Amino acid sequence: MISRKNATIAKCILHKVGNKFNHTRNAFSEDLIHFDDASYDLMLPFLLKPFVSEVQSYRFSHHADISLNEINTYSNTIFLDDEAFIDTSKHIVEHLFEQSNSAQIKTGDVLIVLFEGIEFNDITTNALGIFKIESKVNFFQTYLENNSYDIVVQKGISSKKVDKGCLILNQSDGEGRMVLCADNNNYDAQYWTKHFLNVAYADDANQHTQQYIELCRDFSEEVLKPSYGNQEQNTFLAKTIDYFKEHESVNIEDFKDDIFEEDKHKTLFDDYKKSFESELDIVIKNHFDVAENVVKKAKRKLKTEIKLDTNIQIKLDIDAPEASSEYLERGYDDEKKMHYYKVYFNEEG
């Protein structure tokens, strides 16, 4: 989580990245962008906004040697000598171009930015930002011609959010340089973080909490929902979030005892955990501290809705895990040949 109140843009350049599968080429600028006051005041918060609430950080990785990670090397070059900024920014775009390993990878504008005054965990540092703008929006432009005003439609960059971005902090810990990421067009989940940046979550409470919540979310979707239905799935998710809110640390055995009433569900969870770890090539710890900010962010993303084919939706409160089992009943009507839900309540809200 960063603070941008004292942040400034020291250098910024814009290039265009193509796609080798679509036979589109890169196009490079030879000089920095010189902002006027209005564009600068709009650009700075636009670029940094994705990272203000980001609580999880990444670290550069490489299967052989971290010094062979391209973006790690390029960021080092710029931090050591900002006179190399323009040439190195071109190398960054060339590396991004090489990751366009399918026709679906979108072309776009690439902004390379050197920031100063970034505050992260009570430390002030400079940072390198890499942003890819893939989507353009239509807007009306008015103009004067022959003493009359007219309107033309043009395409431009929306100032609401970046499509893909990263912020590489000139700050390291025992695991390496800290990296924050954003991806709002994750049509290829591996393209930006894995192939281009080659980063992995830091080995801390944030990572362990995130991985465990992802395990529970996928277990609910792939095991509970098909076998036991939406109500059981949503109850499990609500209990999971409630457990994380009530405990400062997670012990996997205590978690299972608290969440599952039947041993067969514990066995299903254990089996799924093994396949989840194997597929992602990770090991989820059996005991770890809970990262409260990660839980809050995950809670906002989890959907606990039951969508029915009769155009009716039932939304369950994720903060009330017992409500579903106490006040919601599922059954089958032999006369109508249809399933039904019965809801108990005292007053309508």
C-alpha positions as CSV (number, residue, x, y, z in Angstrom):
1,M,0.0,0.0,0.0
2,I,1.6,3.3,-1.1
3,S,1.0,6.9,-0.4
4,R,1.1,9.3,-3.4
5,K,0.7,12.6,-1.6
6,N,4.4,13.5,-2.0
7,A,4.9,11.6,-5.3
8,T,6.1,13.3,-8.5
9,I,6.9,12.2,-12.0
10,A,10.6,12.7,-12.7
11,K,10.6,11.2,-16.3
12,C,8.0,9.8,-18.6
13,I,8.0,8.4,-22.1
14,L,5.4,6.9,-24.4
15,H,6.0,4.0,-26.8
16,K,3.7,1.7,-28.7
17,V,4.0,-2.1,-28.6
18,G,2.9,-4.4,-31.4
19,N,2.2,-8.1,-31.7
20,K,4.3,-10.4,-33.8
21,F,1.4,-12.7,-34.4
22,N,-0.6,-9.9,-35.9
23,H,2.4,-8.5,-37.8
24,T,2.2,-5.1,-36.0
25,R,5.4,-3.5,-35.0
26,N,6.7,-1.4,-32.1
27,A,7.0,2.3,-32.4
28,F,9.4,4.3,-30.2
29,S,9.6,7.9,-29.0
30,E,12.9,9.6,-28.9
31,D,12.2,12.2,-26.3
32,L,10.4,12.5,-22.9
33,I,6.9,13.7,-22.5
34,H,6.7,17.3,-21.3
35,F,3.5,17.8,-19.4
36,D,1.5,21.0,-19.1
37,D,0.0,21.6,-15.6
38,A,-3.4,20.2,-16.5
39,S,-2.2,16.9,-18.1
40,Y,0.3,16.4,-15.3
41,D,-2.3,16.9,-12.6
42,L,-4.5,14.3,-14.3
43,M,-1.7,11.8,-15.2
44,L,-0.1,11.4,-11.8
45,P,-3.1,10.1,-9.8
46,F,-4.3,8.1,-12.9
47,L,-1.0,6.1,-12.9
48,L,-0.7,5.6,-9.1
49,K,-4.3,5.0,-8.2
50,P,-4.1,1.2,-8.8
51,F,-1.5,0.8,-6.1
52,V,-2.9,3.0,-3.3
53,S,-5.0,0.1,-1.9
54,E,-2.8,-2.8,-3.0
55,V,-1.6,-4.7,0.0
56,Q,0.3,-7.6,-1.7
57,S,3.7,-7.2,-3.2
58,Y,5.7,-9.4,-5.6
59,R,9.3,-10.2,-6.0
60,F,11.2,-10.9,-9.2
61,S,12.0,-14.5,-10.0
62,H,13.8,-16.6,-12.5
63,H,14.2,-20.4,-12.8
64,A,18.0,-20.1,-13.1
65,D,19.3,-16.8,-11.7
66,I,17.5,-13.7,-10.6
67,S,20.1,-11.6,-12.5
68,L,18.7,-13.0,-15.7
69,N,15.2,-11.6,-15.1
70,E,14.9,-8.9,-17.8
71,I,12.7,-6.3,-16.0
72,N,14.8,-6.7,-12.8
73,T,17.9,-5.9,-14.8
74,Y,16.3,-3.0,-16.7
75,S,14.9,-1.4,-13.5
76,N,18.4,-1.7,-11.9
77,T,19.9,0.1,-14.9
78,I,17.5,3.0,-14.6
79,F,17.8,3.3,-10.8
80,L,21.7,3.3,-11.1
81,D,21.7,5.8,-14.0
82,D,18.6,7.7,-15.0
83,E,20.4,9.0,-18.1
84,A,19.9,5.5,-19.5
85,F,16.1,6.0,-19.1
86,I,15.1,6.4,-22.7
87,D,17.2,3.6,-24.2
88,T,16.3,1.2,-21.4
89,S,12.6,2.0,-21.8
90,K,12.9,0.8,-25.4
91,H,14.4,-2.5,-24.2
92,I,11.4,-2.9,-21.9
93,V,9.0,-2.5,-24.7
94,E,11.0,-4.9,-26.9
95,H,10.8,-7.5,-24.0
96,L,7.0,-6.9,-23.7
97,F,6.7,-7.4,-27.5
98,E,8.5,-10.8,-27.2
99,Q,5.8,-12.0,-24.7
100,S,3.0,-11.6,-27.3
101,N,2.9,-15.3,-27.8
102,S,-0.6,-15.4,-29.2
103,A,-2.8,-13.4,-31.4
104,Q,-5.1,-12.4,-28.5
105,I,-2.4,-10.3,-26.8
106,K,-3.4,-6.7,-27.5
107,T,-1.3,-4.0,-28.9
108,G,-1.3,-0.6,-27.1
109,D,0.5,2.4,-25.7
110,V,3.2,1.8,-23.1
111,L,4.1,4.5,-20.6
112,I,7.4,4.1,-18.8
113,V,7.6,6.4,-15.8
114,L,10.2,7.3,-13.2
115,F,8.6,8.4,-10.0
116,E,10.1,10.1,-6.9
117,G,8.7,10.5,-3.4
118,I,6.7,7.2,-3.3
119,E,5.9,6.3,0.3
120,F,5.7,2.6,1.1
121,N,5.6,1.0,4.5
122,D,6.9,4.3,6.1
123,I,9.8,4.4,3.6
124,T,10.2,7.1,0.9
125,T,11.8,5.9,-2.3
126,N,11.8,6.3,-6.1
127,A,10.1,3.8,-8.3
128,L,9.8,2.7,-12.0
129,G,6.3,2.4,-13.4
130,I,5.4,0.4,-16.5
131,F,1.9,0.8,-17.8
132,K,0.2,-0.7,-20.9
133,I,-2.9,1.0,-22.2
134,E,-4.9,-1.5,-24.3
135,S,-8.4,0.0,-24.5
136,K,-9.3,3.3,-26.1
137,V,-12.7,5.1,-25.5
138,N,-14.7,7.3,-27.8
139,F,-15.2,10.9,-26.9
140,F,-16.7,14.0,-28.6
141,Q,-14.4,16.8,-29.6
142,T,-15.8,20.1,-30.5
143,Y,-14.1,22.5,-33.0
144,L,-14.7,25.8,-34.7
145,E,-14.9,26.0,-38.5
146,N,-16.3,28.8,-40.7
147,N,-17.7,30.6,-37.7
148,S,-19.7,27.5,-36.6
149,Y,-19.0,24.8,-34.0
150,D,-19.1,21.2,-35.0
151,I,-18.5,17.8,-33.3
152,V,-16.2,14.9,-34.3
153,V,-15.8,11.6,-32.5
154,Q,-12.2,10.7,-31.5
155,K,-10.6,7.9,-29.6
156,G,-8.4,8.4,-26.5
157,I,-7.2,7.0,-23.2
158,S,-9.7,6.8,-20.4
159,S,-8.5,8.5,-17.3
160,K,-10.5,6.1,-15.1
161,K,-8.0,3.1,-14.9
162,V,-5.0,1.6,-16.5
163,D,-5.3,-1.8,-18.2
164,K,-2.0,-3.2,-16.9
165,G,0.6,-1.7,-14.7
166,C,3.4,-2.4,-12.3
167,L,5.3,-0.3,-9.8
168,I,8.9,-1.4,-9.2
169,L,10.1,0.2,-5.9
170,N,13.8,1.0,-5.5
171,Q,13.6,-0.8,-2.2
172,S,14.5,-4.4,-1.3
173,D,14.1,-6.8,1.6
174,G,15.5,-10.3,2.1
175,E,13.5,-11.6,-0.9
176,G,14.5,-8.9,-3.4
177,R,13.1,-5.7,-4.9
178,M,9.4,-5.0,-4.1
179,V,7.0,-4.9,-7.0
180,L,3.3,-4.0,-7.1
181,C,1.0,-5.1,-9.9
182,A,-2.3,-4.3,-11.5
183,D,-4.2,-6.0,-14.3
184,N,-7.7,-4.9,-15.2
185,N,-7.8,-6.8,-18.5
186,N,-6.7,-10.2,-17.3
187,Y,-7.7,-12.1,-20.5
188,D,-4.4,-13.9,-20.1
189,A,-3.6,-14.3,-16.4
190,Q,0.0,-15.3,-17.1
191,Y,0.9,-12.7,-19.7
192,W,1.7,-9.7,-17.5
193,T,2.8,-11.1,-14.2
194,K,4.5,-14.3,-15.2
195,H,5.7,-13.9,-18.7
196,F,6.5,-10.2,-18.9
197,L,7.5,-9.4,-15.3
198,N,8.2,-12.9,-14.1
199,V,7.2,-12.1,-10.5
200,A,5.8,-14.2,-7.6
201,Y,4.1,-13.2,-4.4
202,A,6.4,-12.4,-1.5
203,D,6.7,-15.2,1.1
204,D,4.8,-13.4,3.8
205,A,1.4,-13.4,5.6
206,N,-0.2,-11.6,2.6
207,Q,0.8,-14.5,0.3
208,H,-0.2,-17.3,2.6
209,T,-3.6,-15.7,3.4
210,Q,-4.2,-15.0,-0.3
211,Q,-3.3,-18.6,-1.4
212,Y,-5.5,-20.1,1.3
213,I,-8.5,-18.0,0.4
214,E,-8.0,-18.9,-3.3
215,L,-7.9,-22.5,-2.3
216,C,-11.1,-22.2,-0.4
217,R,-12.8,-20.2,-3.2
218,D,-11.8,-22.8,-5.9
219,F,-12.8,-25.7,-3.6
220,S,-16.2,-24.2,-3.2
221,E,-16.6,-23.7,-6.9
222,E,-15.3,-27.0,-8.2
223,V,-16.3,-29.4,-5.4
224,L,-19.1,-28.0,-3.2
225,K,-21.2,-26.3,-5.8
226,P,-21.5,-29.2,-8.3
227,S,-22.0,-31.8,-5.5
228,Y,-24.0,-29.9,-2.9
229,G,-25.4,-26.7,-4.5
230,N,-25.0,-23.0,-4.2
231,Q,-26.3,-22.8,-0.6
232,E,-23.6,-25.1,0.7
233,Q,-21.0,-23.3,-1.4
234,N,-22.0,-19.9,-0.1
235,T,-22.3,-21.1,3.5
236,F,-18.7,-22.5,3.3
237,L,-17.4,-19.2,1.9
238,A,-19.1,-17.1,4.6
239,K,-17.7,-19.4,7.3
240,T,-14.2,-19.2,5.8
241,I,-14.2,-15.4,5.9
242,D,-15.7,-15.4,9.4
243,Y,-12.9,-17.8,10.6
244,F,-10.2,-15.5,9.1
245,K,-11.8,-12.4,10.7
246,E,-11.9,-14.1,14.1
247,H,-8.4,-15.6,14.2
248,E,-5.0,-13.9,14.1
249,S,-3.4,-17.1,12.7
250,V,-4.7,-20.1,10.8
251,N,-4.1,-23.7,11.8
252,I,-5.4,-25.9,9.0
253,E,-6.6,-28.7,11.3
254,D,-8.4,-26.2,13.5
255,F,-9.9,-24.6,10.4
256,K,-11.3,-27.9,9.2
257,D,-12.7,-28.7,12.6
258,D,-14.4,-25.3,12.8
259,I,-15.8,-25.2,9.2
260,F,-16.8,-28.8,8.4
261,E,-19.3,-30.9,10.4
262,E,-18.6,-34.1,8.5
263,D,-15.3,-36.0,8.1
264,K,-16.1,-36.7,4.4
265,H,-16.0,-33.0,3.7
266,K,-12.6,-32.7,5.5
267,T,-11.3,-35.5,3.2
268,L,-12.6,-33.8,0.1
269,F,-10.9,-30.6,1.2
270,D,-7.6,-32.4,1.9
271,D,-7.7,-34.1,-1.5
272,Y,-8.5,-30.9,-3.3
273,K,-5.7,-29.1,-1.5
274,K,-3.2,-31.6,-2.8
275,S,-4.3,-31.2,-6.4
276,F,-4.4,-27.4,-6.0
277,E,-0.8,-27.4,-4.7
278,S,0.3,-29.7,-7.5
279,E,-1.3,-27.8,-10.3
280,L,0.1,-24.4,-9.1
281,D,3.4,-25.9,-8.0
282,I,3.1,-24.3,-4.5
283,V,3.0,-25.6,-0.9
284,I,0.3,-24.1,1.3
285,K,1.5,-23.8,4.9
286,N,-0.4,-25.6,7.6
287,H,0.0,-22.7,10.0
288,F,0.4,-19.0,9.1
289,D,-0.5,-15.5,10.3
290,V,-3.6,-13.9,8.9
291,A,-3.2,-10.7,6.8
292,E,-6.2,-8.6,7.7
293,N,-6.0,-6.3,4.6
294,V,-6.0,-9.3,2.3
295,V,-9.1,-10.8,4.0
296,K,-10.9,-7.5,3.6
297,K,-10.1,-7.3,-0.1
298,A,-11.0,-10.9,-0.7
299,K,-14.3,-10.4,1.1
300,R,-15.3,-7.6,-1.3
301,K,-14.6,-9.9,-4.3
302,L,-16.4,-13.0,-3.1
303,K,-19.9,-13.4,-4.4
304,T,-22.5,-15.2,-2.3
305,E,-25.5,-15.2,-4.6
306,I,-27.8,-18.0,-5.7
307,K,-29.0,-17.4,-9.2
308,L,-32.1,-19.3,-10.3
309,D,-33.3,-20.0,-13.8
310,T,-36.6,-18.4,-12.9
311,N,-35.0,-14.9,-12.9
312,I,-34.8,-14.8,-9.1
313,Q,-31.6,-14.2,-7.1
314,I,-31.0,-14.8,-3.4
315,K,-28.1,-12.9,-1.9
316,L,-26.6,-14.2,1.3
317,D,-24.8,-12.0,3.8
318,I,-21.2,-13.1,3.9
319,D,-20.9,-11.6,7.4
320,A,-23.7,-14.0,8.7
321,P,-22.4,-17.5,8.0
322,E,-25.1,-19.2,10.1
323,A,-28.1,-17.4,8.5
324,S,-28.2,-19.7,5.4
325,S,-28.6,-22.9,7.5
326,E,-31.0,-21.4,10.0
327,Y,-33.3,-19.4,7.7
328,L,-33.0,-20.9,4.3
329,E,-34.4,-24.3,3.3
330,R,-34.0,-26.1,0.0
331,G,-36.5,-28.7,-1.2
332,Y,-38.3,-30.3,-4.1
333,D,-42.0,-29.9,-5.1
334,D,-43.3,-33.2,-6.6
335,E,-46.4,-31.5,-8.0
336,K,-44.5,-28.8,-9.9
337,K,-41.5,-30.9,-10.5
338,M,-39.3,-28.1,-9.4
339,H,-36.7,-27.3,-6.7
340,Y,-37.6,-24.5,-4.3
341,Y,-36.0,-22.3,-1.5
342,K,-38.0,-21.4,1.6
343,V,-36.9,-18.3,3.4
344,Y,-37.8,-17.4,7.0
345,F,-37.9,-13.8,8.3
346,N,-39.6,-11.5,10.8
347,E,-39.8,-8.3,8.9
348,E,-39.1,-7.0,5.4
349,G,-36.2,-4.5,5.2
